[in-house]
Amino acid sequence: MHGMEQTWRWYGPDDPVTLADIRQAGATGIVSALHQIPIGEVWPLEAILERKRLIEMDDIVSPPRPRGLTWSVIESVPVHEDIKMGLPSRDRYIENYRQTLRNAGRAGVHCVCYNFMPVLDWTRTDLQFELEDGARALRYDAHEFAAFDLFILMRPGARQDYTPEQIEVARNRFEAMTPAKKARLQETIIAGLPGGQQGYTLAEFQAKLDAYRNVTEEKFRENLAYFLRAIVPAAEEAGVRMAIHPDDPPTPLFGVPRIVSTEEDLRYILGVHDSIANGFTLCTGSLGVRADNDLVGIVQRHGRRLNFAHLRSTERDGSGSFFEAAHLEGNVDMFGVMREILKEQRRREWAGRRDIVIPMRADHGHTMLDDLRKKTNPGYSAIGLLRGMAELRGLERGILRSESFGAE
Ligand code: DNO
């Protein structure tokens, strides 16, 4: 019986966490991206091969030695905004995307994670939320978010998106904030999080939102379908499995649509082109923010197309806010999800599929212990991820060895 492939996100040579650290954490797969390539440009084959060599071979020693790591997943090849907005220029960017997929396949990297969120990638309001035990977690506070939208960005039309009570709470929050707190909130929301889009100023950000004025939810969905119809055949030919990442958080922000938030959304996306190459990333932390997302059911019903897993948990407070809980705590039924993924792997084995083993990574750890005093990428400090990975690994082993799992 197979366990999942344990991977770890590595931001590249500038990541404070080294490949040697990752190896000691017990991961065998690396998740990485060529962040230096401008969004929309082709990733040259040589550049992919160079990164792959860097990941997989230790060239400092003589003779060079394999590190015991494989570049398993690209996260992400970002989708150009013109594609998302459906502008005429999209075809050029789509052609570039297809070429990047061909190059990835040729280089031997067979899974590509991407998202289809407008303007922003993932969004939080606090990167230093102090937990009871003194560790720090990432948090999304819906009221602070509204305070930013209404009173800092002052987005035209924003008031329509909130109830009078929400506006009142947001105003009180805003008025209680020091200038430093306001600046930090703005920076956290639009200055860019690791692996996401570049940062924006307020004016740039508003201009980006304005550009979406005519993109209705329906139109946005069509733009995604148009993109998929063009790239999935290229992915199939290249032997690459696409894995769309859910919206984080899974709800519309700033009055622009989000269309990868629910099982219904996933069903639509997977239906556009029925192929294993058109799959998804199960991000339990993103999808799990909505109580109406049945994570175990999603794996049961769509597991065939589950190409990558981000395992983490969030804890909701009932008002639209949440923080990132320890991996086995919070609202996500991690035991149920893990067991269902392992069952999916078994189904694949029986079905004779070659891609039995699904890559997973412990997503977003707490900042804790020594890492509290170091410069780290929020959510991606080594010790917190190590804790998460260790817990998930233990959970997995326990399930695989339990008699009941064997008998199911
Ligand atoms: C955050 C990540 C996201 C993710 C992209 C996928 O930690 O999960 O930035 O990489 O949304 O395209």
Residues whose N, C-alpha, C, O or C-beta is under 5 A from the ligand:
A	BS01	DNO	E75 S76 C113 Y114 N115 D121 W122 P194 G195 G196 H245
